[in-house]
Amino acid sequence: MLKFPTIVVNVKTYTEATGVNALELAKIMDRVSRETGASMAIAVQATDISLCAKAVRIPVYAQHIDPIRPGSSTGWTLPDAVKAAGAVGTLINHSEHRLILADIDTCVNRARELGLDSLVCTNNVATSKAVATFSPVMLAVEPPELIGGDISVTTADPGIVSNTVQAVKMINKNVKILCGAGVKNGKDVAKAIELGSDGVLLASGVVKAKDKEGVLRDLAAGL
């Protein structure tokens, strides 16, 4: 399970982190985590969970689960299935795969029933406050307009991080809060923690980098 502060890398559906490429990145993260002592986790596509979970010690997360139970559902992501594949946690409500609040609540509860960590993505303080009442393990605040960009939320809108931390802690002090959107380097990580967060969630800054190991070591230094 994750320790905090932490770095969570969501590989999305980038070619650079699909199939054997996802496995290679997971192995690099595993090595950097062991050598630096930095807590890290990787969120991969459902088809790559088993491949990665069997090969590394860092936590492997699903990128999504649906609010369903075993039964007659076709083309959905069953929480029980990602658990069986080796995932120890899951992203929920990423900006690129949004859910309504009722379904977020159900997904968090299903994850809890199965012993999966829940990392719920939010886009602002108001949504973060609502999600905090569901008691997820983690909440990652990510303004959509900054996702995949070159400017970190810690620079463009530091207030949303500090205000989210304050608002969420008033509702549920046990929820860990991550900072996402535009995080690229160790300075961004250090700033996120300075603003009160428990780590970062990022994607392209690692996945699209030519020197993935170098970027990961820089991020780890920021912790």
PyRosetta script that sets phi, psi and omega in degrees:
from pyrosetta import init, pose_from_sequence

init()
pose = pose_from_sequence("MLKFPTIVVNVKTYTEATGVNALELAKIMDRVSRETGASMAIAVQATDISLCAKAVRIPVYAQHIDPIRPGSSTGWTLPDAVKAAGAVGTLINHSEHRLILADIDTCVNRARELGLDSLVCTNNVATSKAVATFSPVMLAVEPPELIGGDISVTTADPGIVSNTVQAVKMINKNVKILCGAGVKNGKDVAKAIELGSDGVLLASGVVKAKDKEGVLRDLAAGL")
pose.set_psi(1, 162.4)
pose.set_omega(1, -176.2)
pose.set_phi(2, -73.0)
pose.set_psi(2, 146.7)
pose.set_omega(2, 168.5)
pose.set_phi(3, -112.5)
pose.set_psi(3, 159.1)
pose.set_omega(3, -175.8)
pose.set_phi(4, -121.7)
pose.set_psi(4, 146.0)
pose.set_omega(4, 3.1)
pose.set_phi(5, -71.4)
pose.set_psi(5, 158.8)
pose.set_omega(5, -173.0)
pose.set_phi(6, -141.2)
pose.set_psi(6, 164.0)
pose.set_omega(6, 175.9)
pose.set_phi(7, -122.7)
pose.set_psi(7, 120.5)
pose.set_omega(7, 177.9)
pose.set_phi(8, -112.8)
pose.set_psi(8, 124.8)
pose.set_omega(8, 179.2)
pose.set_phi(9, -107.0)
pose.set_psi(9, 119.7)
pose.set_omega(9, 175.8)
pose.set_phi(10, -97.8)
pose.set_psi(10, 115.7)
pose.set_omega(10, -174.5)
pose.set_phi(11, -83.2)
pose.set_psi(11, -6.0)
pose.set_omega(11, 179.8)
pose.set_phi(12, 53.6)
pose.set_psi(12, -138.7)
pose.set_omega(12, 177.5)
pose.set_phi(13, -118.8)
pose.set_psi(13, 31.0)
pose.set_omega(13, 178.2)
pose.set_phi(14, -65.6)
pose.set_psi(14, 139.7)
pose.set_omega(14, 176.6)
pose.set_phi(15, -58.4)
pose.set_psi(15, -33.9)
pose.set_omega(15, -178.2)
pose.set_phi(16, -65.7)
pose.set_psi(16, -9.0)
pose.set_omega(16, -179.1)
pose.set_phi(17, -142.4)
pose.set_psi(17, 41.7)
pose.set_omega(17, 176.0)
pose.set_phi(18, -117.3)
pose.set_psi(18, 137.3)
pose.set_omega(18, 178.4)
pose.set_phi(19, 64.1)
pose.set_psi(19, -127.7)
pose.set_omega(19, -178.0)
pose.set_phi(20, -62.8)
pose.set_psi(20, -26.3)
pose.set_omega(20, 177.9)
pose.set_phi(21, -70.1)
pose.set_psi(21, -35.2)
pose.set_omega(21, 175.1)
pose.set_phi(22, -64.3)
pose.set_psi(22, -41.7)
pose.set_omega(22, 179.1)
pose.set_phi(23, -62.8)
pose.set_psi(23, -42.8)
pose.set_omega(23, -179.6)
pose.set_phi(24, -63.2)
pose.set_psi(24, -43.0)
pose.set_omega(24, 178.6)
pose.set_phi(25, -65.4)
pose.set_psi(25, -41.3)
pose.set_omega(25, 178.6)
pose.set_phi(26, -60.0)
pose.set_psi(26, -39.7)
pose.set_omega(26, 179.3)
pose.set_phi(27, -67.7)
pose.set_psi(27, -38.5)
pose.set_omega(27, 177.0)
pose.set_phi(28, -63.9)
pose.set_psi(28, -44.8)
pose.set_omega(28, 178.9)
pose.set_phi(29, -62.6)
pose.set_psi(29, -40.4)
pose.set_omega(29, 179.2)
pose.set_phi(30, -60.4)
pose.set_psi(30, -44.4)
pose.set_omega(30, -179.3)
pose.set_phi(31, -66.9)
pose.set_psi(31, -44.9)
pose.set_omega(31, 180.0)
pose.set_phi(32, -64.0)
pose.set_psi(32, -40.5)
pose.set_omega(32, 179.0)
pose.set_phi(33, -60.8)
pose.set_psi(33, -45.0)
pose.set_omega(33, -179.1)
pose.set_phi(34, -66.9)
pose.set_psi(34, -40.0)
pose.set_omega(34, -174.9)
pose.set_phi(35, -78.3)
pose.set_psi(35, -27.5)
pose.set_omega(35, -178.6)
pose.set_phi(36, -102.9)
pose.set_psi(36, -18.4)
pose.set_omega(36, -176.2)
pose.set_phi(37, 81.6)
pose.set_psi(37, 5.9)
pose.set_omega(37, -179.1)
pose.set_phi(38, -78.7)
pose.set_psi(38, 136.7)
pose.set_omega(38, 177.1)
pose.set_phi(39, -77.7)
pose.set_psi(39, 127.4)
pose.set_omega(39, -179.3)
pose.set_phi(40, -141.2)
pose.set_psi(40, 153.5)
pose.set_omega(40, 173.5)
pose.set_phi(41, -143.2)
pose.set_psi(41, 154.6)
pose.set_omega(41, 179.3)
pose.set_phi(42, -125.0)
pose.set_psi(42, 133.3)
pose.set_omega(42, 177.1)
pose.set_phi(43, -106.1)
pose.set_psi(43, 116.1)
pose.set_omega(43, -175.1)
pose.set_phi(44, -116.9)
pose.set_psi(44, 169.2)
pose.set_omega(44, 175.7)
pose.set_phi(45, -63.2)
pose.set_psi(45, 152.8)
pose.set_omega(45, -176.5)
pose.set_phi(46, -54.9)
pose.set_psi(46, -35.8)
pose.set_omega(46, -178.1)
pose.set_phi(47, -70.9)
pose.set_psi(47, -13.5)
pose.set_omega(47, -177.5)
pose.set_phi(48, -109.4)
pose.set_psi(48, 0.7)
pose.set_omega(48, -177.7)
pose.set_phi(49, -60.3)
pose.set_psi(49, -53.8)
pose.set_omega(49, -177.4)
pose.set_phi(50, -61.0)
pose.set_psi(50, -43.6)
pose.set_omega(50, 179.8)
pose.set_phi(51, -55.6)
pose.set_psi(51, -45.8)
pose.set_omega(51, -176.6)
pose.set_phi(52, -79.4)
pose.set_psi(52, -41.5)
pose.set_omega(52, -175.3)
pose.set_phi(53, -61.9)
pose.set_psi(53, -31.1)
pose.set_omega(53, -179.5)
pose.set_phi(54, -76.2)
pose.set_psi(54, -15.7)
pose.set_omega(54, -170.9)
pose.set_phi(55, -109.3)
pose.set_psi(55, -16.1)
pose.set_omega(55, -174.5)
pose.set_phi(56, -130.9)
pose.set_psi(56, 162.2)
pose.set_omega(56, 179.1)
pose.set_phi(57, -96.1)
pose.set_psi(57, -22.6)
pose.set_omega(57, 178.6)
pose.set_phi(58, -65.3)
pose.set_psi(58, 153.4)
pose.set_omega(58, 178.6)
pose.set_phi(59, -61.9)
pose.set_psi(59, 135.6)
pose.set_omega(59, 175.0)
pose.set_phi(60, -108.4)
pose.set_psi(60, 127.4)
pose.set_omega(60, -178.4)
pose.set_phi(61, -111.6)
pose.set_psi(61, 152.0)
pose.set_omega(61, 167.0)
pose.set_phi(62, -79.4)
pose.set_psi(62, 157.7)
pose.set_omega(62, 177.8)
pose.set_phi(63, -87.9)
pose.set_psi(63, -12.8)
pose.set_omega(63, -174.8)
pose.set_phi(64, -169.5)
pose.set_psi(64, 147.9)
pose.set_omega(64, 165.6)
pose.set_phi(65, -134.6)
pose.set_psi(65, 155.7)
pose.set_omega(65, 176.7)
pose.set_phi(66, -102.6)
pose.set_psi(66, 156.2)
pose.set_omega(66, -176.6)
pose.set_phi(67, -80.6)
pose.set_psi(67, 62.9)
pose.set_omega(67, -175.8)
pose.set_phi(68, -132.7)
pose.set_psi(68, 165.8)
pose.set_omega(68, 172.7)
pose.set_phi(69, -117.0)
pose.set_psi(69, 165.4)
pose.set_omega(69, 179.7)
pose.set_phi(70, -54.5)
pose.set_psi(70, 137.3)
pose.set_omega(70, -179.6)
pose.set_phi(71, 157.8)
pose.set_psi(71, -147.1)
pose.set_omega(71, -173.1)
pose.set_phi(72, -90.1)
pose.set_psi(72, 69.6)
pose.set_omega(72, 175.2)
pose.set_phi(73, -125.6)
pose.set_psi(73, 129.7)
pose.set_omega(73, -178.0)
pose.set_phi(74, -116.7)
pose.set_psi(74, 131.0)
pose.set_omega(74, 177.0)
pose.set_phi(75, 81.1)
pose.set_psi(75, 10.9)
pose.set_omega(75, 178.0)
pose.set_phi(76, -102.9)
pose.set_psi(76, 164.9)
pose.set_omega(76, 177.7)
pose.set_phi(77, -101.6)
pose.set_psi(77, 108.8)
pose.set_omega(77, -176.8)
pose.set_phi(78, -80.1)
pose.set_psi(78, 123.9)
pose.set_omega(78, 179.3)
pose.set_phi(79, -54.0)
pose.set_psi(79, -40.4)
pose.set_omega(79, 179.6)
pose.set_phi(80, -61.0)
pose.set_psi(80, -33.1)
pose.set_omega(80, -177.4)
pose.set_phi(81, -72.1)
pose.set_psi(81, -40.2)
pose.set_omega(81, 179.2)
pose.set_phi(82, -69.5)
pose.set_psi(82, -32.8)
pose.set_omega(82, 174.9)
pose.set_phi(83, -63.2)
pose.set_psi(83, -47.0)
pose.set_omega(83, -179.0)
pose.set_phi(84, -64.8)
pose.set_psi(84, -28.8)
pose.set_omega(84, -179.3)
pose.set_phi(85, -76.4)
pose.set_psi(85, -13.3)
pose.set_omega(85, 177.8)
pose.set_phi(86, 116.7)
pose.set_psi(86, 0.2)
pose.set_omega(86, 177.5)
pose.set_phi(87, -69.8)
pose.set_psi(87, 145.5)
pose.set_omega(87, 176.3)
pose.set_phi(88, -111.0)
pose.set_psi(88, -1.2)
pose.set_omega(88, 179.1)
pose.set_phi(89, -165.2)
pose.set_psi(89, 178.8)
pose.set_omega(89, -179.4)
pose.set_phi(90, -154.1)
pose.set_psi(90, 146.1)
pose.set_omega(90, 167.2)
pose.set_phi(91, -77.0)
pose.set_psi(91, 150.5)
pose.set_omega(91, 176.5)
pose.set_phi(92, -139.5)
pose.set_psi(92, 132.9)
pose.set_omega(92, 174.5)
pose.set_phi(93, 66.8)
pose.set_psi(93, 36.8)
pose.set_omega(93, 173.8)
pose.set_phi(94, -59.3)
pose.set_psi(94, 151.8)
pose.set_omega(94, -177.2)
pose.set_phi(95, -57.0)
pose.set_psi(95, -25.4)
pose.set_omega(95, 179.9)
pose.set_phi(96, -92.3)
pose.set_psi(96, 1.9)
pose.set_omega(96, 176.8)
pose.set_phi(97, -152.9)
pose.set_psi(97, 69.1)
pose.set_omega(97, -172.1)
pose.set_phi(98, -77.6)
pose.set_psi(98, 152.1)
pose.set_omega(98, 177.3)
pose.set_phi(99, -126.6)
pose.set_psi(99, 159.3)
pose.set_omega(99, 172.5)
pose.set_phi(100, -77.1)
pose.set_psi(100, 160.1)
pose.set_omega(100, -174.6)
pose.set_phi(101, -57.0)
pose.set_psi(101, -39.7)
pose.set_omega(101, -179.4)
pose.set_phi(102, -61.5)
pose.set_psi(102, -38.5)
pose.set_omega(102, 179.4)
pose.set_phi(103, -74.5)
pose.set_psi(103, -32.5)
pose.set_omega(103, 174.6)
pose.set_phi(104, -61.3)
pose.set_psi(104, -45.5)
pose.set_omega(104, 178.5)
pose.set_phi(105, -57.4)
pose.set_psi(105, -47.0)
pose.set_omega(105, 180.0)
pose.set_phi(106, -63.0)
pose.set_psi(106, -42.6)
pose.set_omega(106, -179.9)
pose.set_phi(107, -63.6)
pose.set_psi(107, -42.0)
pose.set_omega(107, 178.4)
pose.set_phi(108, -62.9)
pose.set_psi(108, -42.0)
pose.set_omega(108, 179.1)
pose.set_phi(109, -66.3)
pose.set_psi(109, -41.0)
pose.set_omega(109, 178.3)
pose.set_phi(110, -63.8)
pose.set_psi(110, -40.9)
pose.set_omega(110, 178.2)
pose.set_phi(111, -61.9)
pose.set_psi(111, -43.4)
pose.set_omega(111, -179.8)
pose.set_phi(112, -62.2)
pose.set_psi(112, -43.0)
pose.set_omega(112, 179.1)
pose.set_phi(113, -59.0)
pose.set_psi(113, -34.7)
pose.set_omega(113, -176.1)
pose.set_phi(114, -93.4)
pose.set_psi(114, -2.3)
pose.set_omega(114, -178.6)
pose.set_phi(115, 76.9)
pose.set_psi(115, 25.0)
pose.set_omega(115, 177.7)
pose.set_phi(116, -95.7)
pose.set_psi(116, 138.5)
pose.set_omega(116, 171.5)
pose.set_phi(117, -66.3)
pose.set_psi(117, 141.1)
pose.set_omega(117, 176.8)
pose.set_phi(118, -113.7)
pose.set_psi(118, 126.2)
pose.set_omega(118, 177.0)
pose.set_phi(119, -120.2)
pose.set_psi(119, 100.9)
pose.set_omega(119, -175.8)
pose.set_phi(120, -94.3)
pose.set_psi(120, 128.1)
pose.set_omega(120, 178.0)
pose.set_phi(121, -89.6)
pose.set_psi(121, 139.7)
pose.set_omega(121, 178.2)
pose.set_phi(122, -132.1)
pose.set_psi(122, 163.4)
pose.set_omega(122, -175.8)
pose.set_phi(123, -113.7)
pose.set_psi(123, -8.4)
pose.set_omega(123, -179.6)
pose.set_phi(124, -162.2)
pose.set_psi(124, 177.3)
pose.set_omega(124, -176.7)
pose.set_phi(125, -65.9)
pose.set_psi(125, -41.6)
pose.set_omega(125, -177.7)
pose.set_phi(126, -61.7)
pose.set_psi(126, -46.0)
pose.set_omega(126, 178.8)
pose.set_phi(127, -66.4)
pose.set_psi(127, -37.1)
pose.set_omega(127, 178.7)
pose.set_phi(128, -61.0)
pose.set_psi(128, -41.1)
pose.set_omega(128, 179.2)
pose.set_phi(129, -64.3)
pose.set_psi(129, -40.9)
pose.set_omega(129, 179.1)
pose.set_phi(130, -64.7)
pose.set_psi(130, -44.5)
pose.set_omega(130, -178.7)
pose.set_phi(131, -66.4)
pose.set_psi(131, -33.6)
pose.set_omega(131, -179.6)
pose.set_phi(132, -58.3)
pose.set_psi(132, -28.9)
pose.set_omega(132, -179.7)
pose.set_phi(133, -71.0)
pose.set_psi(133, -15.8)
pose.set_omega(133, 178.5)
pose.set_phi(134, -85.3)
pose.set_psi(134, -8.1)
pose.set_omega(134, 179.5)
pose.set_phi(135, 57.8)
pose.set_psi(135, 53.3)
pose.set_omega(135, 172.6)
pose.set_phi(136, -71.2)
pose.set_psi(136, 164.7)
pose.set_omega(136, 176.0)
pose.set_phi(137, -67.5)
pose.set_psi(137, -43.3)
pose.set_omega(137, -178.5)
pose.set_phi(138, -137.8)
pose.set_psi(138, 157.3)
pose.set_omega(138, 176.3)
pose.set_phi(139, -135.4)
pose.set_psi(139, 131.2)
pose.set_omega(139, 178.9)
pose.set_phi(140, -117.4)
pose.set_psi(140, 117.9)
pose.set_omega(140, -179.8)
pose.set_phi(141, -91.0)
pose.set_psi(141, 124.0)
pose.set_omega(141, -176.1)
pose.set_phi(142, -140.7)
pose.set_psi(142, 103.1)
pose.set_omega(142, 173.4)
pose.set_phi(143, -61.3)
pose.set_psi(143, 121.6)
pose.set_omega(143, -174.4)
pose.set_phi(144, -54.9)
pose.set_psi(144, -35.4)
pose.set_omega(144, -175.4)
pose.set_phi(145, -68.5)
pose.set_psi(145, -14.7)
pose.set_omega(145, -179.4)
pose.set_phi(146, -102.1)
pose.set_psi(146, -10.1)
pose.set_omega(146, -178.4)
pose.set_phi(147, -64.7)
pose.set_psi(147, 128.4)
pose.set_omega(147, 178.9)
pose.set_phi(148, 80.5)
pose.set_psi(148, 0.9)
pose.set_omega(148, -178.5)
pose.set_phi(149, -89.3)
pose.set_psi(149, -176.4)
pose.set_omega(149, -177.7)
pose.set_phi(150, -98.8)
pose.set_psi(150, -4.4)
pose.set_omega(150, -179.2)
pose.set_phi(151, -112.3)
pose.set_psi(151, 123.8)
pose.set_omega(151, -179.0)
pose.set_phi(152, -72.7)
pose.set_psi(152, 148.3)
pose.set_omega(152, 175.7)
pose.set_phi(153, -59.2)
pose.set_psi(153, -28.3)
pose.set_omega(153, -179.7)
pose.set_phi(154, -66.6)
pose.set_psi(154, -21.7)
pose.set_omega(154, 177.2)
pose.set_phi(155, -98.3)
pose.set_psi(155, -46.1)
pose.set_omega(155, -175.3)
pose.set_phi(156, -73.3)
pose.set_psi(156, -37.5)
pose.set_omega(156, -175.7)
pose.set_phi(157, -150.0)
pose.set_psi(157, 64.1)
pose.set_omega(157, -178.4)
pose.set_phi(158, -60.0)
pose.set_psi(158, -26.1)
pose.set_omega(158, -178.5)
pose.set_phi(159, -63.2)
pose.set_psi(159, -33.8)
pose.set_omega(159, -178.9)
pose.set_phi(160, -66.7)
pose.set_psi(160, -28.5)
pose.set_omega(160, 177.9)
pose.set_phi(161, -73.7)
pose.set_psi(161, -55.4)
pose.set_omega(161, -177.8)
pose.set_phi(162, -64.0)
pose.set_psi(162, -38.6)
pose.set_omega(162, 179.5)
pose.set_phi(163, -68.7)
pose.set_psi(163, -36.1)
pose.set_omega(163, 177.2)
pose.set_phi(164, -65.9)
pose.set_psi(164, -44.1)
pose.set_omega(164, 178.4)
pose.set_phi(165, -56.8)
pose.set_psi(165, -48.4)
pose.set_omega(165, -178.3)
pose.set_phi(166, -63.8)
pose.set_psi(166, -45.2)
pose.set_omega(166, -176.7)
pose.set_phi(167, -67.6)
pose.set_psi(167, -43.4)
pose.set_omega(167, -177.8)
pose.set_phi(168, -67.7)
pose.set_psi(168, -42.3)
pose.set_omega(168, -178.4)
pose.set_phi(169, -64.2)
pose.set_psi(169, -27.7)
pose.set_omega(169, 177.5)
pose.set_phi(170, -70.6)
pose.set_psi(170, -27.0)
pose.set_omega(170, -179.1)
pose.set_phi(171, -91.8)
pose.set_psi(171, -45.9)
pose.set_omega(171, -177.4)
pose.set_phi(172, -149.7)
pose.set_psi(172, 100.1)
pose.set_omega(172, -175.0)
pose.set_phi(173, -70.4)
pose.set_psi(173, -11.4)
pose.set_omega(173, -178.7)
pose.set_phi(174, -85.5)
pose.set_psi(174, -14.2)
pose.set_omega(174, -179.5)
pose.set_phi(175, -74.9)
pose.set_psi(175, 126.1)
pose.set_omega(175, 175.6)
pose.set_phi(176, -82.4)
pose.set_psi(176, 142.1)
pose.set_omega(176, -175.0)
pose.set_phi(177, -118.7)
pose.set_psi(177, 123.7)
pose.set_omega(177, 177.3)
pose.set_phi(178, -106.2)
pose.set_psi(178, 159.3)
pose.set_omega(178, -179.9)
pose.set_phi(179, -113.6)
pose.set_psi(179, 131.0)
pose.set_omega(179, 179.9)
pose.set_phi(180, -132.3)
pose.set_psi(180, 176.2)
pose.set_omega(180, 177.0)
pose.set_phi(181, 87.2)
pose.set_psi(181, 106.0)
pose.set_omega(181, 174.4)
pose.set_phi(182, 78.8)
pose.set_psi(182, 5.1)
pose.set_omega(182, 179.0)
pose.set_phi(183, -68.5)
pose.set_psi(183, 127.1)
pose.set_omega(183, -174.7)
pose.set_phi(184, -128.1)
pose.set_psi(184, -28.2)
pose.set_omega(184, -170.8)
pose.set_phi(185, -146.4)
pose.set_psi(185, 179.0)
pose.set_omega(185, -177.8)
pose.set_phi(186, -61.8)
pose.set_psi(186, -32.7)
pose.set_omega(186, 178.5)
pose.set_phi(187, -64.8)
pose.set_psi(187, -38.9)
pose.set_omega(187, 177.9)
pose.set_phi(188, -64.6)
pose.set_psi(188, -39.9)
pose.set_omega(188, 179.2)
pose.set_phi(189, -63.9)
pose.set_psi(189, -48.3)
pose.set_omega(189, -179.3)
pose.set_phi(190, -60.2)
pose.set_psi(190, -40.3)
pose.set_omega(190, 179.6)
pose.set_phi(191, -66.9)
pose.set_psi(191, -39.5)
pose.set_omega(191, 179.1)
pose.set_phi(192, -60.2)
pose.set_psi(192, -42.5)
pose.set_omega(192, 179.7)
pose.set_phi(193, -69.9)
pose.set_psi(193, -36.8)
pose.set_omega(193, 177.0)
pose.set_phi(194, -60.8)
pose.set_psi(194, -33.3)
pose.set_omega(194, -179.7)
pose.set_phi(195, -79.5)
pose.set_psi(195, -3.0)
pose.set_omega(195, 174.7)
pose.set_phi(196, 109.1)
pose.set_psi(196, -0.6)
pose.set_omega(196, -178.4)
pose.set_phi(197, -78.8)
pose.set_psi(197, 167.5)
pose.set_omega(197, -178.9)
pose.set_phi(198, -104.0)
pose.set_psi(198, 14.8)
pose.set_omega(198, 179.3)
pose.set_phi(199, 146.5)
pose.set_psi(199, -164.8)
pose.set_omega(199, -175.3)
pose.set_phi(200, -135.5)
pose.set_psi(200, 155.5)
pose.set_omega(200, 172.0)
pose.set_phi(201, -122.0)
pose.set_psi(201, 125.2)
pose.set_omega(201, -179.4)
pose.set_phi(202, -145.5)
pose.set_psi(202, 169.8)
pose.set_omega(202, -176.7)
pose.set_phi(203, -138.8)
pose.set_psi(203, -84.0)
pose.set_omega(203, -171.2)
pose.set_phi(204, -60.8)
pose.set_psi(204, -28.3)
pose.set_omega(204, 180.0)
pose.set_phi(205, -58.2)
pose.set_psi(205, -28.9)
pose.set_omega(205, 176.4)
pose.set_phi(206, -100.4)
pose.set_psi(206, -51.4)
pose.set_omega(206, -172.2)
pose.set_phi(207, -61.8)
pose.set_psi(207, -38.8)
pose.set_omega(207, -177.0)
pose.set_phi(208, -90.4)
pose.set_psi(208, -2.0)
pose.set_omega(208, -178.0)
pose.set_phi(209, -72.9)
pose.set_psi(209, 143.3)
pose.set_omega(209, 176.7)
pose.set_phi(210, -71.4)
pose.set_psi(210, -39.8)
pose.set_omega(210, 178.4)
pose.set_phi(211, -107.8)
pose.set_psi(211, 80.1)
pose.set_omega(211, -175.6)
pose.set_phi(212, -61.9)
pose.set_psi(212, -41.5)
pose.set_omega(212, -179.0)
pose.set_phi(213, -65.1)
pose.set_psi(213, -40.6)
pose.set_omega(213, 179.0)
pose.set_phi(214, -61.9)
pose.set_psi(214, -42.6)
pose.set_omega(214, 178.9)
pose.set_phi(215, -64.5)
pose.set_psi(215, -43.6)
pose.set_omega(215, -179.2)
pose.set_phi(216, -63.3)
pose.set_psi(216, -38.6)
pose.set_omega(216, 178.8)
pose.set_phi(217, -67.9)
pose.set_psi(217, -36.1)
pose.set_omega(217, 176.6)
pose.set_phi(218, -65.8)
pose.set_psi(218, -43.1)
pose.set_omega(218, 177.5)
pose.set_phi(219, -61.5)
pose.set_psi(219, -43.2)
pose.set_omega(219, -179.7)
pose.set_phi(220, -61.4)
pose.set_psi(220, -36.6)
pose.set_omega(220, 179.5)
pose.set_phi(221, -63.4)
pose.set_psi(221, -29.0)
pose.set_omega(221, 179.9)
pose.set_phi(222, -69.6)
pose.set_psi(222, -19.2)
pose.set_omega(222, 177.9)
pose.set_phi(223, -73.4)
pose.dump_pdb("model.pdb")
